[in-house]
Amino acid sequence: MPQVIVVSRHECHACEQAEADVSRICGELGVPWTTQDVDADPELRAEYGDRVPVILIDGVEHGYWKVEEARFRAALTR
């Protein structure tokens, strides 16, 4: 089962939208997911800075700024 993490920050509209999309898609596919606050971890902040939200699948960057639904679904169902 893939591990999905959305790296985001509080009060970020794009992050809220990405989390809603990931929640819906992962919910439909039965894939667990979580979030990590980019501002709570200096390493995440150095890596991603203002390039959030970032979607990670199994620790590998899948995409950022928005969820590309067809591509995201395909990656989760391989």
Order of alpha helices (4+ residues) and beta strands (2+ residues): beta-alpha-beta-alpha-beta-beta-alpha
